[in-house]
Amino acid sequence: MLTAASASIAQTADQPPNPSREPGLGGADPVPGDVTRERQNPDILNPPATDSGTTPNLRFSFADAHVRQSSGGWTRQVTARELGVSKSIAGVNMRLNAGGIRELHWHKQAEWAYMLYGAARITAIDAQGRNFVDDVAAGDLWYFPGGIPHSIQGLASDGCEFLLVFDDGDFDEDSTFLLSDWFKHVPPEVLGKNFGAPATLFGHTPDPRDLYIFKAPVPEPLGPDKLLGAEPVPQSFSHRMTAQEPVRTRSGTVRITDSSVFPASKNIAAALVEVEPGGLRELHWHPNTDEWQYYISGQARMGVFAASGQARTFDFQGGDVGYVPFAMGHYVENTGSKTLRFLEIFKSSDYADLSLNQWLALTPPELLKAHLNLDKQVTDALRKTKAPIVPA
């Protein structure tokens, strides 16, 4: 219910004029809500008049997720448990202090990652015994297929922070296969036989709960012998996303990374989107799969059209997760005074979107007039090539 205080806040928030909407109804609320929280979500508190129906919640913030703290850093996750609509993708936000190690492990799910801050060293091998070691920094990606064993360690003076994305909404960090956990559950005599060493040298593994993310010295810089004499993997598990030349318009940029430019990433495609104040990620939809979003920085409004007269509007800021189910039309608008940066992520090897503007531009004008009674000035302004960020 809209309160007088929250209505005032919604009207004075630092954002462009709101879409037309009905005035708040229901009278005074005798128990004021969390005004700070309401200010972050003006389009939920008092939705635009164009919103309608029972579209499910498509937003959850990492700020509301449980934080698991360890000696070497922390981690928190947003899965289908937190965001029920997200059946195909789950996300983990992780921080490693300088030297902090996310211990050697593997998952059933594929792991895609985007470096948010700092630097990290990642290691892995594939099923053919080929080796991979690399240092990644802010703006870089990595991808480990399901079952591939790997590790992550924080570097530099302040470690790192990154986003992990898994191709299963029911992923849970507690379902990870941990090296220390396996050692604890194999008899010492079997370990001795396997590794060709006395059984008495085993059975002293630390508690896995202490090793999930743990402190360690910062490693030395990588040298030419970083592969330890092994053959390298044929396709790098890392990629410099921000080094890609973006699609540019006057109001922003889009960098698309899928298997065509990052061959190892066979099951996750992504776009890094930057929108300047007042700019708009154009009205569009994706014809192949759901979209999972991570908002890196800035403020945004997303309107989603769910068909059958249903539509809903959500507000986002840095650290929030958004979701758009398969084929639903949507836009994302920068509602703040700084550059909006967010990731669009898909459980697919290929990135694909359909532009409403381009579709209409490539449709006979007389057909558009019959459908929408569009003025010639509108049809003349339509773009036959995509402009993913509409110029402000």
Secondary structure in CASP SS format (residue, H / E / C, confidence):
PFRMAT SS
TARGET T0000
AUTHOR 0000-0000-0000
METHOD secondary structure of the structure
MODEL  1
M C 1.00
L C 1.00
T C 1.00
A H 1.00
A H 1.00
S H 1.00
A H 1.00
S H 1.00
I H 1.00
A H 1.00
Q H 1.00
T H 1.00
A C 1.00
D C 1.00
Q C 1.00
P C 1.00
P C 1.00
N C 1.00
P C 1.00
S C 1.00
R C 1.00
E C 1.00
P C 1.00
G C 1.00
L C 1.00
G C 1.00
G C 1.00
A C 1.00
D C 1.00
P C 1.00
V C 1.00
P C 1.00
G C 1.00
D C 1.00
V H 1.00
T H 1.00
R H 1.00
E H 1.00
R H 1.00
Q H 1.00
N C 1.00
P H 1.00
D H 1.00
I H 1.00
L H 1.00
N C 1.00
P C 1.00
P C 1.00
A C 1.00
T C 1.00
D C 1.00
S E 1.00
G C 1.00
T C 1.00
T C 1.00
P C 1.00
N C 1.00
L C 1.00
R E 1.00
F E 1.00
S E 1.00
F H 1.00
A H 1.00
D H 1.00
A C 1.00
H C 1.00
V E 1.00
R E 1.00
Q E 1.00
S E 1.00
S C 1.00
G C 1.00
G E 1.00
W E 1.00
T E 1.00
R E 1.00
Q E 1.00
V E 1.00
T C 1.00
A C 1.00
R C 1.00
E C 1.00
L C 1.00
G C 1.00
V C 1.00
S C 1.00
K C 1.00
S C 1.00
I C 1.00
A E 1.00
G E 1.00
V E 1.00
N E 1.00
M E 1.00
R E 1.00
L E 1.00
N C 1.00
A C 1.00
G C 1.00
G C 1.00
I E 1.00
R E 1.00
E E 1.00
L E 1.00
H E 1.00
W E 1.00
H C 1.00
K C 1.00
Q C 1.00
A C 1.00
E E 1.00
W E 1.00
A E 1.00
Y E 1.00
M E 1.00
L E 1.00
Y E 1.00
G E 1.00
A E 1.00
A E 1.00
R E 1.00
I E 1.00
T E 1.00
A E 1.00
I E 1.00
D C 1.00
A C 1.00
Q C 1.00
G C 1.00
R C 1.00
N E 1.00
F E 1.00
V E 1.00
D E 1.00
D E 1.00
V E 1.00
A E 1.00
A C 1.00
G C 1.00
D E 1.00
L E 1.00
W E 1.00
Y E 1.00
F E 1.00
P C 1.00
G C 1.00
G C 1.00
I C 1.00
P C 1.00
H E 1.00
S E 1.00
I E 1.00
Q E 1.00
G E 1.00
L C 1.00
A C 1.00
S C 1.00
D C 1.00
G C 1.00
C E 1.00
E E 1.00
F E 1.00
L E 1.00
L E 1.00
V E 1.00
F E 1.00
D C 1.00
D C 1.00
G C 1.00
D C 1.00
F C 1.00
D C 1.00
E H 1.00
D H 1.00
S H 1.00
T C 1.00
F E 1.00
L E 1.00
L H 1.00
S H 1.00
D H 1.00
W H 1.00
F H 1.00
K H 1.00
H C 1.00
V C 1.00
P C 1.00
P H 1.00
E H 1.00
V H 1.00
L H 1.00
G H 1.00
K H 1.00
N H 1.00
F H 1.00
G C 1.00
A C 1.00
P C 1.00
A H 1.00
T H 1.00
L H 1.00
F C 1.00
G C 1.00
H C 1.00
T C 1.00
P C 1.00
D C 1.00
P H 1.00
R H 1.00
D H 1.00
L H 1.00
Y C 1.00
I E 1.00
F E 1.00
K C 1.00
A C 1.00
P C 1.00
V C 1.00
P C 1.00
E C 1.00
P C 1.00
L C 1.00
G C 1.00
P C 1.00
D C 1.00
K C 1.00
L C 1.00
L C 1.00
G C 1.00
A C 1.00
E C 1.00
P E 1.00
V C 1.00
P C 1.00
Q C 1.00
S C 1.00
F C 1.00
S E 1.00
H E 1.00
R E 1.00
M H 1.00
T H 1.00
A H 1.00
Q C 1.00
E C 1.00
P C 1.00
V E 1.00
R E 1.00
T E 1.00
R C 1.00
S C 1.00
G E 1.00
T E 1.00
V E 1.00
R E 1.00
I E 1.00
T E 1.00
D C 1.00
S C 1.00
S C 1.00
V C 1.00
F C 1.00
P C 1.00
A C 1.00
S C 1.00
K C 1.00
N C 1.00
I C 1.00
A E 1.00
A E 1.00
A E 1.00
L E 1.00
V E 1.00
E E 1.00
V E 1.00
E C 1.00
P C 1.00
G C 1.00
G C 1.00
L E 1.00
R E 1.00
E E 1.00
L E 1.00
H E 1.00
W E 1.00
H C 1.00
P C 1.00
N C 1.00
T C 1.00
D C 1.00
E E 1.00
W E 1.00
Q E 1.00
Y E 1.00
Y E 1.00
I E 1.00
S E 1.00
G C 1.00
Q E 1.00
A E 1.00
R E 1.00
M E 1.00
G E 1.00
V E 1.00
F E 1.00
A E 1.00
A E 1.00
S C 1.00
G C 1.00
Q E 1.00
A E 1.00
R E 1.00
T E 1.00
F E 1.00
D E 1.00
F E 1.00
Q E 1.00
G C 1.00
G C 1.00
D E 1.00
V E 1.00
G E 1.00
Y E 1.00
V E 1.00
P C 1.00
F C 1.00
A C 1.00
M C 1.00
G E 1.00
H E 1.00
Y E 1.00
V E 1.00
E E 1.00
N E 1.00
T C 1.00
G C 1.00
S C 1.00
K C 1.00
T C 1.00
L E 1.00
R E 1.00
F E 1.00
L E 1.00
E E 1.00
I E 1.00
F E 1.00
K C 1.00
S C 1.00
S C 1.00
D C 1.00
Y C 1.00
A C 1.00
D C 1.00
L E 1.00
S E 1.00
L H 1.00
N H 1.00
Q H 1.00
W H 1.00
L H 1.00
A H 1.00
L C 1.00
T C 1.00
P C 1.00
P H 1.00
E H 1.00
L H 1.00
L H 1.00
K H 1.00
A H 1.00
H H 1.00
L H 1.00
N C 1.00
L C 1.00
D C 1.00
K H 1.00
Q H 1.00
V H 1.00
T H 1.00
D H 1.00
A H 1.00
L C 1.00
R C 1.00
K C 1.00
T C 1.00
K C 1.00
A C 1.00
P C 1.00
I E 1.00
V E 1.00
P C 1.00
A C 1.00
END
